[in-house]
Amino acid sequence: MKFVSTSENSTKVTFREAVFASLDRNRGLFVPEFIPQLPQQFFSDLPAKSIREIGFDVARLFVGNEIPDSDLRRIVDHALIMDAPLVRIAPSCSALELFHGPTLAFKDFGARFLAAVSSYFISESREHLLIVVATSGDTGGAVAHAFLDLPGVDVVILFPSGHVSEIQERQLTTLGKNVHALEINGTFDTCQALAKELLTDELLLREAKAKSCLLTSANSVNLARLLPQSFYFFRAWADLVKCGMPTNRRVIFSIPSGNFGNLTGGILAQRMGLPIFRLVAATNINRTVPDYLETGIFTPRPSVRTVSSAMDVGNPSNFSRMLTLFGGSHEEMLKLLIGCSFTSEETLAAVRSVFENAKYILDPHGAVGYLGLQQALTSYPDAEGVFLHTAHPAKFPEAIEPLVGSALTLPPALAEVLQREARSYKLEADYRPVKDFVRQLV
Ligand SMILES: *Cc1c(COP(=O)(O)O)cnc(C)c1O
């Protein structure tokens, strides 16, 4: 299998090249040159398959002969230490819980798979991998955790001082070892600009290369972060069938979206043969994609702050990928996708009502997915519905606790993080000191 860029499809790259390049030179994103089909046997066996078996079968189609099966199995087993259970909260309405990984957000799936794949590739080439990542919240934690303790790897995380939540900051700064947290006196945009400058600094790159050090990002658009986001759609469908759903039933997935990585994972799953009837692109008021679905015009705009902050994205990075997967056609996209968007007030009201009716606690992102599903089910009342619950509610105590009227119990992984000693390097928002820090790790 080869991969082509969304910006020009003449150059074909291998899986390894796509993983380490992240973006092509025109900032295009990599997509598979064709979508492989899963055999009928895969679907007949699906209800009995674990998330790891699904991950192996699906990843194999994309990785091809670049990683031998036995190694790929080890990579998938190492990455997927968490399951994605389905919890029914009302008739025809289930939550697909994606927050059972080490940092309690769905980003663990992508980050862990990327880490396992990269570490496999460098163990073969004996290179040193230096990952630079800027974060405003969950991504940094998931990436840091995924690469923690991997031999031959160092991770530098740039985060904006005072702009991440206490729990998130703890998740970044208490790991130590090969994870280096830089607290930058600036905003997320400053951190992102610094990361970009590092990754395009010719002198630094040359010095790294001379020392067999691969300087790269762990960007959310990386192909290896995208692939595992298709696995759990199969897992959810398998669970529904196991619980007695006829295989020809219409299934709708609602995906609370920001950069649309999860939704693109759903499109891939559908194209590989999973019988998905509709995918709901559910957003907060940053409604660039729902507006596109309505009008056919894509208008990126600055993001607006909401209670579902991980989805505050005005220019979704996976949009070019989505469009490419539909052959550039708005009309084709409308055959599968439904758009909708919700205000913060509607989101919080949903958290409250689901808690009152089902005693189930949503996080603000999952709540947007829930609302999207309810809206779609009014058009297709005979369908079975699943929404992606993307983060553990205990990560958002300020928003959720007043709505459910009690303190949320911290899962052990979070409770432990709060006990540990934090360590970060405070730096001014200047390129020089940041580069000096990174240079001594090259
Ligand atoms: C990142 C994130 C999202 C948005 O996912 P995309 O794949 O970028 O659309 C939703 N919920 C949570 C909790 C997240 O961290």
The ligand as an SDF file (V2000), in Angstrom:
LIG
                    3D

 15 15  0  0  0  0  0  0  0  0999 V2000
   -9.5190   16.0500   20.4210 C   0  0  0  0  0  0  0  0  0  0  0  0
  -10.8490   15.8210   21.0390 C   0  0  0  0  0  0  0  0  0  0  0  0
  -12.0600   15.8370   20.2850 C   0  0  0  0  0  0  0  0  0  0  0  0
  -12.0780   16.1730   18.8180 C   0  0  0  0  0  0  0  0  0  0  0  0
  -11.6260   15.1100   18.0380 O   0  0  0  0  0  0  0  0  0  0  0  0
  -11.2200   15.3430   16.5060 P   0  0  0  0  0  0  0  0  0  0  0  0
  -10.7530   14.0010   16.0500 O   0  0  0  0  0  0  0  0  0  0  0  0
  -10.1570   16.3800   16.4840 O   0  0  0  0  0  0  0  0  0  0  0  0
  -12.4490   15.7830   15.8000 O   0  0  0  0  0  0  0  0  0  0  0  0
  -13.2450   15.5260   20.9310 C   0  0  0  0  0  0  0  0  0  0  0  0
  -13.2700   15.2540   22.2470 N   0  0  0  0  0  0  0  0  0  0  0  0
  -12.1510   15.2510   23.0030 C   0  0  0  0  0  0  0  0  0  0  0  0
  -12.2580   14.9690   24.4570 C   0  0  0  0  0  0  0  0  0  0  0  0
  -10.9040   15.5230   22.4400 C   0  0  0  0  0  0  0  0  0  0  0  0
   -9.8080   15.5290   23.2060 O   0  0  0  0  0  0  0  0  0  0  0  0
  1  2  1  0
  2  3  1  0
  2 14  2  0
  3  4  1  0
  3 10  2  0
  4  5  1  0
  5  6  1  0
  6  7  2  0
  6  8  1  0
  6  9  1  0
 10 11  1  0
 11 12  2  0
 12 13  1  0
 12 14  1  0
 14 15  1  0
M  END
$$$$
